Amino acid sequence: DSFTFTPVQAQAAAPTFSPAAGTYSSTQTVSITSSTSGASIRYTTDGSTPSETAGTIYSSALSISATTTLKAIAYKSGMTDSSVTTGTYTISVTPPPTLNFEAESLSPVGTGATVSTSNDANASGGVVEFLNSTAAGQVMTFTTPSMAAGTYSLQLRYWANTTRGQHTVKVDGTQVGGTIDQYATAKSYVTVTLGNVTFGSAGTHSIAMTVTGKNSAATQFYLTADKFTFVGQ
Protein backbone atom coordinates (compact mmCIF):
# COMPACT_ATOMS: atom_id res chain seq x y z
CA ASP A 1 0.00 0.00 0.00
CA SER A 2 2.82 2.43 0.96
CA PHE A 3 6.39 2.72 2.02
CA THR A 4 7.45 4.93 4.93
CA PHE A 5 11.00 6.14 5.37
CA THR A 6 11.65 7.35 8.94
CA PRO A 7 14.87 9.34 9.43
CA VAL A 8 17.23 7.68 11.91
CA GLN A 9 19.45 10.04 13.92
CA ALA A 10 23.12 9.28 14.04
CA GLN A 11 24.56 8.45 17.46
CA ALA A 12 27.27 10.54 19.08
CA ALA A 13 30.56 8.69 19.49
CA ALA A 14 31.16 7.31 22.98
CA PRO A 15 33.75 9.19 25.06
CA THR A 16 37.28 7.92 25.43
CA PHE A 17 39.58 8.38 28.43
CA SER A 18 43.27 9.26 28.26
CA PRO A 19 45.15 7.70 29.89
CA ALA A 20 42.99 4.60 29.82
CA ALA A 21 41.52 3.19 33.01
CA GLY A 22 43.80 0.89 34.94
CA THR A 23 46.06 0.63 37.98
CA TYR A 24 48.51 3.45 38.65
CA SER A 25 50.98 4.30 41.39
CA SER A 26 50.34 8.05 41.38
CA THR A 27 47.69 10.67 40.72
CA GLN A 28 46.44 10.66 37.12
CA THR A 29 45.28 13.60 35.00
CA VAL A 30 42.52 12.18 32.79
CA SER A 31 41.18 13.80 29.61
CA ILE A 32 37.75 12.86 28.17
CA THR A 33 37.07 13.27 24.44
CA SER A 34 34.53 12.24 21.80
CA SER A 35 35.28 11.92 18.11
CA THR A 36 31.95 13.61 17.38
CA SER A 37 32.78 17.21 16.60
CA GLY A 38 30.93 19.70 18.80
CA ALA A 39 29.58 17.07 21.18
CA SER A 40 29.21 17.91 24.86
CA ILE A 41 30.27 15.49 27.59
CA ARG A 42 28.99 14.87 31.09
CA TYR A 43 30.70 12.62 33.62
CA THR A 44 30.27 11.18 37.12
CA THR A 45 32.68 9.79 39.70
CA ASP A 46 30.15 8.60 42.31
CA GLY A 47 28.93 5.48 40.50
CA SER A 48 25.79 7.11 39.07
CA THR A 49 25.01 7.10 35.33
CA PRO A 50 25.49 10.39 33.47
CA SER A 51 23.02 11.74 30.91
CA GLU A 52 22.31 15.02 29.10
CA THR A 53 20.97 16.39 32.38
CA ALA A 54 22.84 14.37 35.02
CA GLY A 55 26.50 14.55 35.93
CA THR A 56 29.15 17.22 35.68
CA ILE A 57 29.74 19.00 32.38
CA TYR A 58 33.28 18.19 31.25
CA SER A 59 35.41 21.29 30.69
CA SER A 60 38.97 20.32 31.60
CA ALA A 61 41.08 17.30 32.53
CA LEU A 62 40.32 15.58 35.84
CA SER A 63 42.84 14.91 38.60
CA ILE A 64 42.23 11.43 40.03
CA SER A 65 44.22 10.81 43.20
CA ALA A 66 42.23 7.94 44.73
CA THR A 67 40.57 4.83 43.31
CA THR A 68 37.63 6.10 41.24
CA THR A 69 35.08 4.74 38.76
CA LEU A 70 34.66 7.30 35.98
CA LYS A 71 31.58 7.30 33.71
CA ALA A 72 30.96 9.63 30.77
CA ILE A 73 28.42 10.23 28.00
CA ALA A 74 28.57 12.39 24.85
CA TYR A 75 25.55 14.17 23.37
CA LYS A 76 24.77 16.64 20.56
CA SER A 77 21.63 18.23 19.23
CA GLY A 78 20.21 16.26 16.31
CA MET A 79 21.97 13.07 17.40
CA THR A 80 21.12 10.32 19.85
CA ASP A 81 23.20 10.16 23.00
CA SER A 82 26.29 7.99 22.97
CA SER A 83 26.65 4.88 25.04
CA VAL A 84 28.14 5.39 28.50
CA THR A 85 31.88 4.80 28.80
CA THR A 86 32.97 3.39 32.17
CA GLY A 87 36.49 2.97 33.54
CA THR A 88 37.96 2.33 36.98
CA TYR A 89 41.21 4.03 37.95
CA THR A 90 42.91 2.18 40.78
CA ILE A 91 45.46 4.40 42.50
CA SER A 92 47.86 2.21 44.48
CA VAL A 93 50.35 4.57 46.09
CA THR A 94 53.41 3.05 47.73
CA PRO A 95 53.66 4.48 51.25
CA PRO A 96 56.85 6.24 52.26
CA PRO A 97 59.30 4.24 54.37
CA THR A 98 59.16 4.18 58.17
CA LEU A 99 61.90 6.38 59.62
CA ASN A 100 63.40 6.28 63.12
CA PHE A 101 65.30 9.31 64.41
CA GLU A 102 67.25 9.40 67.66
CA ALA A 103 66.36 12.70 69.32
CA GLU A 104 69.97 13.56 70.13
CA SER A 105 70.88 13.29 66.42
CA LEU A 106 68.35 15.93 65.29
CA SER A 107 70.34 19.04 66.31
CA PRO A 108 68.14 19.91 69.32
CA VAL A 109 67.95 23.59 70.24
CA GLY A 110 66.45 25.01 73.43
CA THR A 111 64.51 28.28 73.58
CA GLY A 112 64.28 29.72 77.08
CA ALA A 113 66.09 26.72 78.56
CA THR A 114 69.18 24.65 77.86
CA VAL A 115 69.26 21.18 76.33
CA SER A 116 71.40 18.28 77.48
CA THR A 117 71.73 14.52 77.10
CA SER A 118 71.78 11.70 79.61
CA ASN A 119 73.16 8.21 79.10
CA ASP A 120 70.71 5.46 79.95
CA ALA A 121 70.93 1.79 79.07
CA ASN A 122 67.18 1.62 78.48
CA ALA A 123 67.12 4.51 76.05
CA SER A 124 66.99 3.93 72.32
CA GLY A 125 70.61 4.33 71.27
CA GLY A 126 71.62 4.57 74.92
CA VAL A 127 71.04 8.35 75.09
CA VAL A 128 68.00 10.50 75.94
CA GLU A 129 67.63 14.22 75.19
CA PHE A 130 66.49 16.72 77.87
CA LEU A 131 65.04 20.20 77.86
CA ASN A 132 66.03 21.58 81.26
CA SER A 133 62.88 23.65 81.36
CA THR A 134 61.73 25.71 84.32
CA ALA A 135 58.44 27.19 83.09
CA ALA A 136 55.70 26.98 80.49
CA GLY A 137 56.51 28.42 77.07
CA GLN A 138 60.04 27.02 76.81
CA VAL A 139 60.72 24.99 73.68
CA MET A 140 62.98 22.21 72.42
CA THR A 141 63.21 22.14 68.61
CA PHE A 142 64.57 19.37 66.39
CA THR A 143 65.34 19.31 62.66
CA THR A 144 64.87 16.10 60.70
CA PRO A 145 66.96 14.98 57.76
CA SER A 146 65.29 15.20 54.35
CA MET A 147 62.22 12.97 54.19
CA ALA A 148 60.21 11.73 51.21
CA ALA A 149 56.84 13.31 50.49
CA GLY A 150 53.83 11.41 51.83
CA THR A 151 51.75 10.78 54.92
CA TYR A 152 53.30 9.53 58.16
CA SER A 153 52.01 8.57 61.60
CA LEU A 154 54.24 10.32 64.13
CA GLN A 155 55.33 8.58 67.33
CA LEU A 156 57.37 9.99 70.24
CA ARG A 157 59.29 7.89 72.75
CA TYR A 158 60.13 9.73 75.97
CA TRP A 159 61.42 9.00 79.47
CA ALA A 160 58.70 9.54 82.08
CA ASN A 161 59.58 10.41 85.68
CA THR A 162 58.55 12.58 88.63
CA THR A 163 60.38 15.68 87.34
CA ARG A 164 58.66 15.88 83.98
CA GLY A 165 56.39 18.56 82.56
CA GLN A 166 53.53 18.69 80.09
CA HIS A 167 53.93 19.71 76.45
CA THR A 168 52.59 19.83 72.92
CA VAL A 169 54.32 18.74 69.71
CA LYS A 170 54.26 20.80 66.52
CA VAL A 171 55.61 19.75 63.14
CA ASP A 172 56.44 22.68 60.87
CA GLY A 173 54.34 24.89 63.13
CA THR A 174 51.21 22.71 63.19
CA GLN A 175 50.28 20.89 66.38
CA VAL A 176 50.00 17.10 66.09
CA GLY A 177 47.95 15.34 68.77
CA GLY A 178 47.05 16.69 72.19
CA THR A 179 48.99 17.64 75.31
CA ILE A 180 51.40 15.03 76.64
CA ASP A 181 52.10 14.68 80.36
CA GLN A 182 55.53 13.12 80.92
CA TYR A 183 55.00 12.82 84.68
CA ALA A 184 55.07 9.34 86.19
CA THR A 185 55.63 8.08 89.73
CA ALA A 186 58.37 5.74 88.50
CA LYS A 187 60.90 5.90 85.69
CA SER A 188 59.67 4.33 82.48
CA TYR A 189 59.94 4.76 78.71
CA VAL A 190 56.65 5.56 77.00
CA THR A 191 55.79 5.66 73.29
CA VAL A 192 52.81 7.75 72.20
CA THR A 193 51.25 8.03 68.75
CA LEU A 194 50.51 11.68 68.09
CA GLY A 195 48.70 11.55 64.74
CA ASN A 196 49.33 11.87 61.02
CA VAL A 197 51.42 14.45 59.21
CA THR A 198 51.49 14.91 55.43
CA PHE A 199 54.40 16.38 53.51
CA GLY A 200 53.70 17.55 49.97
CA SER A 201 57.32 17.44 48.90
CA ALA A 202 60.63 16.02 50.03
CA GLY A 203 62.61 18.07 52.54
CA THR A 204 63.60 18.63 56.16
CA HIS A 205 61.07 19.39 58.90
CA SER A 206 61.02 20.96 62.36
CA ILE A 207 59.64 19.27 65.46
CA ALA A 208 58.92 21.60 68.39
CA MET A 209 58.12 20.40 71.91
CA THR A 210 56.64 23.31 73.89
CA VAL A 211 56.17 23.21 77.67
CA THR A 212 52.54 23.96 78.59
CA GLY A 213 52.72 23.30 82.34
CA LYS A 214 53.22 20.43 84.74
CA ASN A 215 51.30 17.92 86.77
CA SER A 216 50.66 19.18 90.29
CA ALA A 217 52.68 16.23 91.59
CA ALA A 218 55.67 16.92 89.31
CA THR A 219 58.70 18.57 90.90
CA GLN A 220 60.10 20.12 87.69
CA PHE A 221 59.09 21.10 84.14
CA TYR A 222 61.74 18.96 82.41
CA LEU A 223 60.94 17.40 79.03
CA THR A 224 62.63 14.40 77.45
CA ALA A 225 62.75 13.00 73.92
CA ASP A 226 64.29 9.63 73.20
CA LYS A 227 63.19 8.82 69.66
CA PHE A 228 60.85 10.07 66.92
CA THR A 229 59.34 7.52 64.55
CA PHE A 230 57.59 8.47 61.31
CA VAL A 231 55.55 5.46 60.16
CA GLY A 232 54.78 5.63 56.43
CA GLN A 233 51.06 5.33 55.67
Order of alpha helices (4+ residues) and beta strands (2+ residues): beta-beta-beta-beta-beta-beta-beta-beta-beta-beta-beta-beta-beta-beta-beta-beta-beta-beta-beta-beta-beta
